[in-house]
């Protein structure tokens, strides 16, 4: 009897976890769709790039001597 209760508890936990993962996946897909639709409304595009001075640690040009 105890093993059956453990089984039902594990099954319920797996179902809850699957629902949470499904909800997260749907939220990511909605954000992705919103980002894809955004350039149509804002023709300027993104101003700050991750490679720029404020973002990444990568140097774009070599320094002059």
Buried (B, 14 or more C-beta within 10 A) or exposed (E): EEEEEEEEEEEEEEEEEEEEEEEEEEEEEEEEEEEEEEEEEEEEEEEEEEEEEEEEEEEEEEEEE
